[in-house]
Amino acid sequence: MSLHEDARAVLTAWAAPDAGQEELRASYLAHLETHDDAMWRTCLPGHLTASSAIISADGARVALVLHRIHRMWLQTGGHCEGDDTTLVAAALREATEESGIAGITVLPEPVRLDRHAVPCGGGSFHLDVQFAAVAPDGAVLVRDPDESADLGWFPITDPPEPTDDSVRDLIAAAVAAVTAHGPVHP
């Protein structure tokens, strides 16, 4: 199965939690239907991306990165790459690269979708498929200066500023998914 086919299957099977998320889900599927290259950053005016909110093993904190360009605290994530075989694999790769944490578990279903404008390609948009992830017990963040301006653990109820509602909404959805999923690590 190709990454494009995986994205179509994941989004087809996903039960959106509300009308706004269902509208985004339908638009993502339409984009996949009309763009064979929808998974790649070269697809303009927009392309699918994968991200995740990394929740600490105790469920109390979230790992966020300070984006170098936007200067906002955001979840880990980004463009799909040629070696990614699934959206979950892309989200896991990005989470591992940006947090420096080995052994992250990404839950298998998206928790929300977010469409936002970005400067890549001279101005386009990301159709972000967002997942919940859990760090192993005792995980230590290791910042790669090529990945972010800063990196930190923050209380799930008090993310740092500047951030935005999409990040706060993702944190809430990720915490709910992790709680509903039950223990992830032995």
URJOUR-V159572 format. One record per residue. RES is the residue in one small letter. PSI is psi as a letter, one per 20 degrees, with the letter a starting at -180 (none if undefined). OMEGA is omega as a letter, one per 40 degrees, with the letter a starting at -180 (999 if undefined). BURIAL is I if it has 24 or more other ideal C-beta (glycine too) atoms within 12 Angstrom, else O. Layout:
# URJOUR-V159572
RES:PSI:OMEGA:BURIAL, RES:PSI:OMEGA:BURIAL
This chain:
# URJOUR-V159572
m:p:i:O, s:r:i:O, l:g:i:I, h:g:i:I, e:h:i:O, d:g:i:I, a:g:i:I, r:g:a:I, a:g:a:O, v:g:a:I, l:h:i:I, t:g:a:O, a:h:a:O, w:p:i:I, a:o:a:O, a:q:a:I, p:i:a:O, d:r:a:O, a:h:i:O, g:g:i:O, q:h:i:I, e:h:i:O, e:g:i:O, l:g:i:I, r:g:i:I, a:h:a:O, s:h:i:I, y:g:i:I, l:h:i:I, a:h:i:O, h:g:i:I, l:h:a:I, e:h:a:O, t:i:a:O, h:o:i:I, d:h:a:O, d:k:a:O, a:i:a:I, m:i:a:I, w:q:a:I, r:i:i:I, t:i:i:O, c:o:a:I, l:q:e:O, p:j:i:O, g:r:a:I, h:q:i:I, l:q:i:I, t:r:i:I, a:p:i:I, s:r:i:I, s:q:i:I, a:o:a:I, i:o:a:I, i:p:i:I, s:q:a:I, a:h:i:I, d:i:i:O, g:j:a:I, a:h:a:O, r:r:i:I, v:q:i:I, a:p:i:I, l:q:i:I, v:q:i:I, l:o:a:I, h:p:a:I, r:h:a:O, i:g:a:O, h:i:a:O, r:l:i:O, m:q:i:I, w:p:a:I, l:r:i:I, q:r:i:I, t:q:i:I, g:r:i:I, g:b:a:I, h:q:i:I, c:q:i:I, e:r:a:O, g:h:i:O, d:i:i:O, d:p:a:I, t:i:i:O, t:r:i:I, l:h:i:I, v:g:i:I, a:h:i:I, a:g:i:I, a:g:i:I, l:g:i:I, r:g:a:I, e:g:a:I, a:g:a:I, t:g:a:I, e:g:a:I, e:h:a:I, s:h:a:I, g:j:a:I, i:p:i:I, a:q:i:O, g:j:i:O, i:q:i:I, t:p:i:I, v:p:i:I, l:q:a:I, p:i:a:I, e:q:i:I, p:q:i:I, v:h:i:I, r:r:i:I, l:q:i:I, d:p:i:I, r:p:a:I, h:q:i:I, a:q:i:O, v:q:a:I, p:i:a:O, c:q:a:O, g:k:a:O, g:j:i:O, g:o:a:O, s:b:i:I, f:q:i:I, h:p:i:I, l:n:a:I, d:p:i:I, v:o:a:I, q:p:a:I, f:r:i:I, a:q:i:I, a:q:i:I, v:p:i:I, a:q:i:I, p:q:i:O, d:p:i:O, g:j:a:O, a:p:i:I, v:p:i:O, l:p:i:I, v:o:a:O, r:p:i:I, d:o:a:O, p:i:i:O, d:i:a:O, e:h:a:I, s:r:i:I, a:h:i:O, d:r:a:O, l:p:i:I, g:r:i:I, w:p:a:I, f:q:i:I, p:p:a:O, i:h:a:I, t:i:a:O, d:m:i:O, p:q:a:I, p:r:i:I, e:q:e:O, p:q:i:O, t:a:i:I, d:r:a:O, d:h:a:O, s:h:i:I, v:g:i:I, r:g:i:I, d:h:i:I, l:g:i:I, i:g:a:I, a:g:i:I, a:h:i:I, a:g:i:I, v:g:i:I, a:g:a:O, a:g:a:I, v:g:i:I, t:g:i:O, a:h:a:O, h:h:a:O, g:a:a:O, p:p:a:O, v:h:a:I, h:q:i:O, p:none:999:O
